[in-house]
């Protein structure tokens, strides 16, 4: 699987922690690509693009969802990318 998941997050962010917990749970039910975490506050460009909408889940750089995990959409996109 050559895809990559990225979570753009912020420290001390409850929604970010919630998304990561939900991704871990989803990963126990299906294979997920490697997960990378990027702190939005370490990159001014990311902060401008996503600062008010974290967490943001990206699949190969494309937005899957913002603020809440959309597990159904992630499953659909992963099936499509592997298909």
ZAMARFI-227136 format. One record per residue: x, y, z of N, C-alpha, C in turn; residue in three letters. Coordinates in steps of 0.2 Angstrom, whole numbers, plus 5000, padded with zeros to 4 digits. Each point is the difference from the previous one (the first is absolute). Last residue first. Layout:
! residues N
XYZXYZXYZALA/...
***
This chain:
! residues 83
495949994973499649974995500349994993UNK/500750125020500349945000499749964994UNK/499250225005500750004999500449944999UNK/497750015006500150034993500750004998UNK/499449945022499849944995500150034993UNK/500450165017500549945000499849954995UNK/498450175003500650024996500649955000UNK/498049965012499950004993500650024996UNK/500150005024500049934997499950004993UNK/499950215011500749974999500049934998UNK/497950105003500450034994500749985000UNK/498749935018499749974994500450034994UNK/500550085022500349934998499749974994UNK/500450255010499549974995500349934998UNK/500650185022500249944995499449984996UNK/500450255009499749945002500249944995UNK/501050224998499750015006499749935003UNK/500450014974500250055005499649995006UNK/500749844977499550035004500450055005UNK/501049914980499549955001499450035004UNK/502150114984499650005006499449955000UNK/502549984988499350024998499650005006UNK/502349924999499950074999499450034999UNK/500449765004500450024995499950084998UNK/498449965016500249944997500450024994UNK/499250135024500250004993500249934998UNK/498650155021500349934998500150004992UNK/499850195022499949994993500349934998UNK/499150145024500549964996499849994993UNK/499850225005500349935002499649965004UNK/499750234989499649944998500349935002UNK/500950245001499350005003499649945000UNK/502250024989500150025007499350005004UNK/500849944975499649965005499950025007UNK/501250134982499549954996499649975005UNK/501750145008499650044996499449954997UNK/501749895012499650045005499550054996UNK/501649884988499549955002499550045005UNK/501950124992499549994995499449955002UNK/501850055015499550064999499549994994UNK/501249825017500050024993499550054999UNK/500249895021500750004998500150034993UNK/497849965011500350065003500850014998UNK/498549814995499950054996500350075002UNK/500849745003499850055004499950064996UNK/500049744993500350064998499650055005UNK/500349714996499750065004500450064998UNK/499549754988500550055001499650065004UNK/499749724993499750065002500650055002UNK/499549774983500450035005499850075002UNK/498149844989500750024998500450035006UNK/498149825005500150074998500750014998UNK/498149785004500750024999500050084998UNK/498149895016500250004992500750035000UNK/498949975021499549974996500249994993UNK/501350125016500049935003499449964996UNK/500450234995500649964998500049935003UNK/498450165007499949984993500549964998UNK/500350105020499549945001499849984993UNK/501550185001500349945003499549945000UNK/499350214993500449974995500349935003UNK/498850135015499549974995500449974995UNK/501250135015499849945004499549964995UNK/500850204992500649955001499749945003UNK/498550184999500149984993500649945001UNK/499650125020499449964998500149964993UNK/501650175007500149935004499449954998UNK/499850224991500649964997500149945003UNK/498450145009499749974994500649964996UNK/500550125020499649955001499849964994UNK/502250145005499450014996499649945001UNK/502450075007499450015004499450014997UNK/501950024983500149975006499450035005UNK/499649964974500350055004500149975007UNK/499849904972499850015007500350065003UNK/499749844976500250065002499750025007UNK/500549764988499550045004500450065002UNK/500249804980500350065003499450035005UNK/500649764984499550045004500450055003UNK/500649854977500250025007499550055003UNK/500549784979499750065003500350025007UNK/500549804987500550064999499650065002UNK/499949725004499650065000500550065000UNK/
***
